[in-house]
Amino acid sequence: MTTRGAVFVFVVLLCASLPAGVVGAGEFSSASATDADTSDPAFAAEVTDGTSAMADEDDVMEQRTELTHIPDDSDVFGVETTFEPPEGVHGFEVGLESDAELEALDGFEEGSDGTYRWDETTAEPSIEYAMPADRTDDGHHHDHADGGYSFVDTGEWGLVQVPDVSYSLQVPESEAVGVEETVSIDGDGTAGSDVAFFGSLEEYERTVDGETITLAVPDAADMTEEPGDVLDTLETASGDLELGPRSDETLIVAAPTDADWGPRGVQYGDSDAWVRADAELEEASNVWLHEYVHVRQGYDTSATTSDAEWLVEAQAEYYAASLALEQGLISFDEFADFLERGEQPPYADETLAEPTTWDESETDYVKGPLVYGEIDRQLRVATDGDRTLEDVFRQTNAQHAEISQEAFRSALEDAGGEDVRAVAEAYTQTAETPKMWSEGAHTDAFEQPRSSVETTLDAPSIDVAGEEWEYWESDEIDGLETDGDGVLAVPEGETVTVPVDVENTDEQAGTAGVTLEVGTELVDGEQRALKDGETATETLSWEPGEPGVTDVRVGDERLTVFVRSSPSLSVEDLEVEPSSVDAGESATAVATVEAAGDLPAAGTLSFRTADGIVDGAPVALAPGETATTEVELTFDEETRYEVAAGEQTATVTVGGTVAQLESIPGFGVVAGLLAISVALRIGLLGRRR
C-alpha cells in the first residue's frame, strides 16, 4: 500500500467588499489548555509518509483506490476509487482517464462533460471502472528498446499503471483541502503511487535517510542478482547521488521475463519503476541504477524544452555508469568503452539540441552520456573540483527554472565561467563530438578534494508571514512519532522563511550550495562562495499550497511539517470589545481557538461580518494548546452587526439605532445575493457547453 497527496482548490464562496476602515490585526497569543490531560496520550500517530497521518483531519479528503486483477480478462483490470470528503468540502467532481470504462457509480452523477459530480449526501461516494492493462507506449522514462510492452497482464500476473483521477473541489474561500490517496491491491500483489503488480511476490526494503526503497520480487520472476545486492547498490546510490531530492517511498518491481517487453526497465510517475528481473549489476548500462536516477532527477522532465530533451536520458545513462564505477561494479575500461560509443557514427554526426534531425532515435542514450560526462569533467577542472553538474542541476531545480538549453548554458556559466559554457555549446548545438578522456584525466578531475561546508538549519528562528513561529522538538508532542529532527505546523498559503547557517570548515575556499527540499521537490536554493573558515547565513523560503504532512530538509537535517488550513482550528469563544461603538470607531474581535484534532494545527482564522471577511494573524497550536487571535473592525453604518468566527458569533452595536440582526451568520444580504447570482451564472454557463 502507498499514499500520495495532491490538492485542487476552487473558491466558490464570495463576499461583498470590506467595510471602510476594516483592519486585520495580526496578533495572537497561545497557552496550554488548563484542562488538557497530558499524562495519557490521546493518540499515537507515526508520521513517515505523505499525508497518511492526516486522513481523519478536517482539511484532508481521503481517496482510497483499490485495484483488482481479472485473470479471465487480462486485457483490463478493475478499479474502485472511494472518497471521504471532510465537512468543509461543499461539492466536488472527478474526471477519469480517457480510456477508462465506467462500470458503476455510488454517490456520483455523470455530467455532460465527462466528469462525475458528488451528490453531496453520500458520505463515502465511490466510482468503479476498468482500465486497459497492456501498454506499448507509456510516455515515460525507459531503458532504450523498440517495440514490445511497457506494461502488461499475462493472466497469471500483471504489471500495470495506477490510473490518475483529476479533481475539482469546492471549499470556502478561507479554506484549502488536501487529498490523501491510498492505493491497494484486492488480493496478492503490491502497489506504489504509480505502478502496481498483481500476483504473489516477496518484498525487500531498505531505508536510507528517510527514503524507503522497496524491491518487489514476484514469484514468477527469476532474478539474476540477489535482492540484497540490488538493494545494496541502490542504497549506496541514494546516498551518493545529489541530483534531486529523495522520495519518501520508492517501489521497484523485478519484472518477470516471460513477456514481450520492449524496454529493459521503465520509470513511471514520481518514484516507481520496474526493471527486468534478469538485469545485471556489473555492467555500465546498469538498468537498476538508470531507473533510480530517473526517480531522483528532481525536475519535470516532461516539461523540458525540445532542445534540452537529450539531458533526460543522458543523465540517467551517465550517472548509472559513473555510480557503477564508483561502487566497483565495473572497471574504468568498461566505463570508457560505454561512453566512447558516442564517438562513433551515426551518433557522432547528430546535434543533441536538435532532436527532430536525429537519424538515430537513441542518440540521447549514446552520444548524450559522453557529452554530459565531458561537460561535467570540464566543469570540475575549471573550478578545481568545487562545482559539478549535480550542483548545477540541483540549483537550477531549486530556482524553478525551466529546463531549457539556454537555462542549462547559463547555469554552467554561473558555475564554471564562459569557457565551460562554450564547451557545452560546441558539443550540444553542433555535431562536434568530444573524445573519451583517459583514466589519468578522470582521476585528475573526479578525485579532487572538495571543500567541506557544513549547514545548520536554524529551526527555532523559522518565521511564517514575517512572524516568529512555534517550533517543537519531536518529543514535545505526546504520542507523535516522526522521522524528523523537529515538528512545525504551518498554514497553507503563507510564506515560510527558513534561515540556514553555513560554515566552510576546510582550509580552502569553496562554494556552499544550500537547498530547501519539501517532500520530493526542491523549492528554493542559494549559492555562497566562502573563504576557508568563513561563516554566513542564507535565507530560504517556501509557500505551502496544500494541507498534508511532509518532510522539509536542509542538508542532512529534516523537519516534519504539518501543513494545515483553518478547519484544523476550533473556535471555542468569541468576544467583541467594546460591544457598543459609535460609527467610525473601532472594536476588537477576539477569538479563542484550539487544535481541532490530535495533530498540530495551524491556520488563518477568518472573522465574518455582513460587510465582508477579515483575516486574523496565522496561528500554530500543538494538541491541547489554546490561543487567541484578534482583528480590529471599524463600521461606518449605525446598526447592529453580527461577527462570526468558526461556529461562534458575537454582536456589536454601532450608533444609537439598533437594527435587526442578520439572519445568516457571517453573511449579509448583499453577500448572499452575490453568491446566489454567481452560482446561477455558473449553472447557466454549464448548460451551454
N, C-alpha and C positions, 0 to 999 in steps of 0.2 A: 504494500500500500504506500502511496505517496501523496503529498499535498502540494498544491501550488496556489498562489494568491494573485488576484487581479482586482481592479476596480473600474467601474464605469458609472459615472455620476451625472445625472441630468437634473438641473434645478427646475422645479415646477411650481413652487410657491412664491408668489410675488408680494411685494409690499408697496404701499404708497410712499411718496417722498418723505424723507425725515422732517420732523418739525424743525423750524428755525431755532438754532441755538442748542440743539441736542448734541451732547458731547459724551463720548465713551471714556470714562476714567479708568485707565489701565492699572488698577490697584487690586491686590488681593493679599490675604494672609491665611496661613494654614496652622492647624493644631491637631494633635491626636484626638480622636473621639474619646470622650471620657468614659463611655460605656462599652468600649471595644474590648473583647476578650482576646488577648494576645497569647494566652498560655496554651491554647489548643488550636492549631492551625485549622482554618475552615476548609482548606483545600490543599492539594499537593500537585501543582502543575509543573510538568517537566517541559521546558522550552528548548527545543532543539531544532525545529524546522518550521519554515513558512509561518502560517497563521494558525497552526493546529491547536495551539493553546487557547485560542480565542473563538472557537466555534460557537460557544454559547453566549457570546457577548452581543450587546445591542447594536454595535456598529460593524458587525461582520455577518454576512449572509453565507450560510453553509451550502455547498454544492457537492453532492455525492454522485460520482459516476461509477457504475458497475458494468463491466464488460463480460459477455457470455460467449463461450466457444460453441459453435454449432458444427460438430463433426460431419453430420449428414448433409450439410450445405456449406462447404468450406469456402465458397465464394464470398460469403458475408459473415459478419459476427454481430451479435446483439449488444445494444447499449441501452441502459436505463439511467437517466440523469434526474436526480431528485434535488429540489431546492428547499431551503428552510429560511424564508425571509424574516428578518427581525422586525420589530414593531415599527421602526422608522421608515420602512420601505412601503410607500403608498401604491406602488404598481411597478411592474417590470415586464419586459418582453425579451425573448431569446430568439436567436437565429441559429440554424444548423448549417453544416457544410453542404455545398450544393449537391453532392452525391449521396446525401443521407436519405433513407427511405423510411418515412414516418409509419409507425405501427400503432401507437396508442397515446392518448393524452389523458391526464388526470389533473384537473385544476387549471388547464390552459385552454384558450380558444384560439383557433387558427385565424390569422389575419390575412387580408387580401394581398399583402406584400411579402408573403412567405415567412413571416415571423409568427411567434406564438405568444399570446398575451395572458398573463396571470389573471384569474378571475377575482383575485383579491379576497377570497373567502377560504380557499383550501390552504390549510396550514403548511402542508408539505407537498406542493404540486410536483408532478413528475411527467417526463416525456420518454417514450420508448421508440427506438428507431434502429434500423440496420445500416451497417457501413460496409463498403467493399473491403475485402481483406487483402487482395492481391494488388500490388503496385509495381510498376516498372519505371516510373519517373517520379521520384519523391520530391524533387526540387530542393533537396538539402545536401549537405556535405557527404561525400563518399570517396572511398579509395577508388581510383580510376578503373573503369572497365566499361565495356559496351554490352548492351542488351541484358536480358535476364531480369530477375526480380530484385527489387529493393525491399519489399515486404511481401509475405506470402503465408497462406494457410494450406497445409497439406492434408488436413482432415485429422491426422494423428497429432499434429502440433501446429501452432500458428504464431507468427511474429508479425505484429500489426502496429499501426499508428493509433495513438489515443486521439479521438476526434476532438476538435475545438468547438466551443459554443460561444457565440457573441452575446453581449448583454446590453440592455438599456434599462437603467434603474431610475425610478422616480423617488426622490427623497426631498425633505425640506431644505430650504436654501442654506441653512446654517449647519447642515449635517453632511457627512460623507459615509459611505458604506463600503467596506472591503468585501471581497469574495474569497472564501477559503474553499479550494477544490480538493477533494479526496478521490483518488482513483483506486479501484479494487477489482479483483477478478472473482467471478462466481465459479468456484471450483479450483482446480490446480492451475498454478501459474504465478506470475508476478507482474506488477505494473509500476512504471515510473511516471513522471508527469507527462511524457510524450510517447513512450514506447512500452508495449505490453507483450507478454509471451503467454500463450495457452499451452499447458501441459505440465507434466511432472518435472521437477528440477531441484537442484541444490543451490543455495545462496551462500556466498562467501563475502565477508565485509572487512573493510579496513578504514579506520578513521584517522584523518590527517589534519590536525589544526582546524577542526570544525567541519571538515568535508568528509562525509561518509561515502566511500566508493563501494558499491555492491556489484559483485560479479555473479551473474546468474548462469548456471551451467545446467541446461536441460538434460534429462535422461537420454534423449535422442542424440545428444552431441558427444562426439569423441574428440576431446581436446588433445592437441599435440603437446601443449605445455601444461605443467601443473598449475592449478588455480592459484596456489600460494605464490608461485614465481611471477605470474601475471600481476598479482596484487602488489608484490614487492616492487616491480617495475613501475607501476602506476603510482604507488606511494612515494617513491623517490622523485618521480616526475612532478607530482603535486607540490613537493617542497622546493624543487629546483626551478620550475617554470614560473616566470613572473610576468607573463604576457597579459593576463587579466585575472579577475578575482575568481576564487574557488566557489563552486556551488555547495549548498548545504548537503545535497544528495545527488550522487551521480550513479546511474544504472547503466551497466554494460552487459549485454547478453552475448554469450558464446553461441553463435547460431549453428544449428545442425547443418551438415554439409550435403544432405540428401535433397537439395532443392536446386533449381536452376538459378542460382544467384548471379546477378550482374556484377556489382562491386564486391570487394572483399570485406567491406565494412561501410556503415552509414552512421553519421551523427545526425540526430533529428531532434528538433526543439532546442530547449535551453541546455539540457545536461544529460541527455540519454543517447545511447549508441548501441549498435550491435557490431560484432566482429566475427568472421568465420571461425569456427572452433579449431580449424587446422592451421590458423595463423601462427607463425613462429615469432619468437622474441629476438633471436640472434640474427637479425637481418636489418640492413639500413632502411629498407622500406617497411618499417615496423608499423603494422596496421593498428595494433593496440595503442601505441603512442600517437599515431596520426589522428585517430578519432578523439583521443583525450585532448590533444592540442586544440581541436575544434571546440571542445567544451569550454576551454579556457581563453578563447580568443578575445572575449570581452567587448566586442562591438557588434553592431547589427550587420553581419556580413551580407545579408540580402539587400542592404541599403547602400552598399559601396557603389561608387560611380563606375562606369564601364572601363575607364582607363586604370582603375585600381583593382579590378576583379581578380587579376593574377595573384594578388597578395594572399587571398584566402587559402588557396591550396598550396602556394609556395611556402607559406609559413608552416602549414601542417607537415609538409614533406621535409622541410629543412629542420624544424625542431624535433621531429620524430627521429631523424638520423643523428642529429647532434646529441640528443638525450641518450640515444642508444650508445653513442661513442663515449659519452661521459660515464655511463654506467658499466662500461667494459663489455657490452654485448657484442660490439663489432670493433674491428681494428681501424686505424686511420686509413689504411689502404682501401678497406671496404667502404669507408665513408667517402674517400676521394673518388673511387670508382662510381659510386652512386651519383655524386654531384656532377662529375665531368661528362655525364651523358648529355648535359645541356650544351656541351661544346660541339656536338655532332649535328649535322643536318638530318632532318629538315628543321629541327627545333632551333638551332643556332641562327637560322635565317629569319626567324619571326621577331616581331616587335611586341613586347609584352603589353604595352599600354594600348595596343590596337587589336583587341581580341577578334573583332569581326574580320580581320585579314588573315587570321591563322589558317594554314592548311592542315595543321595537326591540332586536334582538339585537346591533346594532352600537353600542350606547350607549357601551361602553368605548372603542371606536375613535374616537368623535366627541366626546362630552361629556368623556370621560376625559382626553384631552390638554389641553383647555382648563383644566380644574380642576387638573390636575397642574402645568401651567405657572404658573397663578396662585399656587398654594401655593409653588412654587419662587421666584417673584418676591417674594412677601411675606416669605419666609424671608431672602432676600438683603437686602431693605430693612431688616428688623428687626435684622440682625446686621452692617450696614454692609459687606455683601459677604463676611463671614468664613465663613459657612456656606451650603451649597447642598443641594438634595435628593440629589445624588450622594453628598455627605458622609454624609447621614443613612442612606441605604441601605447604603453601604459599611460603616458602623459597625454597623448592625443585622445585616448578614450575618456580620460578624466575631464578634458575640456569640451567634451561633446562635439568635437569637430567631425564633420562628415569625412569619411574615409575616401578621399579622392587622391588622384596623382599629385595635385597641387598641394594638398594638405600634407601628404607624405613627404614631398620635397622640402616644404617649408619647415616641417618638424625636424628633418635631417639637418637642414642648415642651422637651425637654432641649436641643435645638439653638437654638431661637428664642424660647422663652418661651410663656406662656399665650395671648397674642394670636394667635400663629401656629397654635397648636393649635385655637383657636376658629374660625379661618378654615377649617381643614381639616374640622372637624366640620360647619360650616354647609354646605359645598359637597359633602360626601360622604354625610352622614347625613340630609340633607333634599334636597328638589328645588331648592333655591336654586342659581342659576347665576351665575357671575361674568361681567362684560363683558370683552371683549378689551381689553388695555391699549394705549396709544399708543406710537409709536416713541420719543418722548421719555422716557416712563416705562420703556421697555425699556432705553434707554441708561443711565438713572439706576440701574437695578437690576443689570443684567447686565455693565456695563462698569466697575464699581467696582474699584479696585485692591485686591488681596488681599495680606495679609502674606506674606512669604517665609520659609518654615520648611524648614530642611534636616534630613534624617535620616541617621544614620550607623549602619550595622549593625556592632556590636562583635563580629565573628565569633570572635576568639580567646578571648572571655570566655563563649562559649556553654557551658552545662553540661547534663549528662544525668543524671537521677536524683539531682540535687544534687551531682554530682561534676564537677570540672574535666574538660574533654574535648579530645580530639585534633582539631586543625584543620590542614588542609593547603592551601597555595597550589596553584593548578591545575597549575603546572609542577613540583611536588614529586613527583608520581606519574608515573613513566615510562610513556609510551605512552597516557596518558589525555587525551583531548581533550574539553573541556567548553565550554559557553557561559557558565558561571557565573564568579563572581569568586573562588571558593574551593571546597573539597571537604570534606564531612563524611561519616562513616559512623556511623549511629546504630542501636541495637537497637529492633525493634518493641516497642510496649507500654510504653516508658519515656518519661517526660516530658522534653522538650527545652525548655530555657529560653533565650530569645534576648534579650539586652539591646540596646536601641536608644537612641542619643544623639540628642536633638532640640535644635535651636537656632533661635530666631527671629532671623533676620539683618536684619530690617526695622526701621524706625523707628516702627512702630505695633504695638499689641498684636494678637495673633491666636491662633487655635486650631490646635494640631498634632493631626491625626488620623493615628495610626500604626497600620498594619495588617500582619499577618503572613499572606502568601499562600503556600499549599503547593499546587503544581500549579494546578488550576482552582478551588481553594476558599480562601475567607477563613476562617482558623481562629482568629484572635484579633485584638483591636484595643483601643486605648485613645485617649482624647482628653485633651489637656492645654492649658489656657489659658496662654499665655506672654506676658509683657511684652516690649517691644522689647529685643532683645539678650539675653534670658533663655535659659538652657540647662537641660536636665533629662534624666533617663534613665528610659525606660519599659521594663518587662519583659514580654515576650510569651511565650507557651508553646504547645506542640503535643505531642500524643501520637500518634506514627505507629502506624497499625494494620495495615500490610501491607508485606511486602518489595517492593522495587522501587526505581527511581531517579526522583527528582523534582526540580523546582526549588523552592527556598524563597526568597521575595522579600520585601524590605522596601524600599519606595520604588523607587529605580532600581537597587538592589543585589540581586544574585542569587547564591545558592549552589547548587551541585549536591550533592544529598544522597542517599546510598545508604542505604536502609532495609534492614537485614539481620536475620536470625534466627540461632539457634545453629548450624545446618548450615554457615554461612559460616566457622565456626571449626574448624580441625583440631587435635585434641589430640595432641601429639607425645610427651608424657611425663606421668606422674602419680606422685607420691610422697606418702606419709603419714608425718609425723614428730610424735612418735616412733612407731615401728611397734608398740610394746607399751605399754599403759597399764593402770592399774587402773580398775575400774568407777567411773564418776562423774568421771573425769579426761578432759580434752580432748586431742584430737590435731588437727593441722592438715594438711588435704589440699591439696596444691599442684599445679596443672595448668599445663603449658607449652603454649601454643596459638599457632597461626599462621594467617594468612589461607588459606582452603582453595582459593581460586581466584586469578584475575588481577585482581580488583577489590577495592576497600576492603571490609573485613569488620567486622562488629560483632555482638555478641550477649551473652546472659547464659548462662553455662555452668552446666549442672546437674550436681551431684555426687550419685550414686545409691548408696544402701545398701539392705540388706534391710528397713530400717525406714522408708524414705521418700526424699525428694529435698530437697536444699538447694541454693539458687542462689548462685553467686558474684556478685561485682560485675560490672557491664557492662564490656565490653572493646571497644575500637576499634583496628583494625590496618590499616595500608597493606600492599599486596602486598610480601612479603619481610620483614615485621616479625614478631617473636615477642613474646609477653607471658606473664606468669604471673598466674594468678588463684587465690585460695585461700579456703577456708572452714574454720571451726572446728567440729569434730564432738565430741559427748560421747555415750558409750554407757553404759547402765546395767547391761546383762547381760554376764556373763562368757562370752565366746565369741570366735570369730574372725569378723571382719566383712570382707566384700569391698566396697571403694569403687570405683565406676566413674565415668568421665567420658569422653564420646565413646566411642572404641573401646579406651581404656586402662583397666587395672584395677590396684589395689594392695590390700594387706591390712593389717589392724591387729588385733592380738591384745589382747583385753580380759580381764584377770584371768589366773589360772593355768591355767584349764581351756580347752583348745583344742578347739573344735567343728569339725565337718566344714564345709568351705567350701560356701557356697551354690552350687548348680549353674547358676542363671540369672544372668548378670552384671547387677548393678544392680537385681534384683528378687527379693525374698524370697518364701517360700511364701505368706505372708498376702496380699501384694500381688498375686501371681499368681492366687490363688483369687478375690480380689475382682474382678480384671479379667475372669476367665472367667465369674463369676457375673453381672456386669453385661452381658457380651456375650450370654449366654444369654437374659437377661431382654429385652434389646433385640430379639433374634431372635424370641422368643415374641410380643412386642408387635407386631412387624412382621407376623406371620402372622395376627394377629387383625383386621387392617384390612379 
